[in-house]
């Protein structure tokens, strides 16, 4: 359900987070504010699984790293 809710930029952003790359630079390259991108991902996750995927520092919660990896790799 979550994978269908996320758009391609949001899925790429999750991949960036998994790789430890610069999330803000990625957001900038997509022409979106980093907070808007993170909030969009977390809102969709909240609707789908009842929880956000990352904290205010744009770090994935450890509990969801494996699930996010599966989402990005599918």
Buried (B, 14 or more C-beta within 10 A) or exposed (E): EBEEBBEEBBBBBBBBBBEEEEBBEBBEEBEBEBEEBBEBBBEBBEEBEEEBBBEEEBEBBEEBEEBBBEBBEE
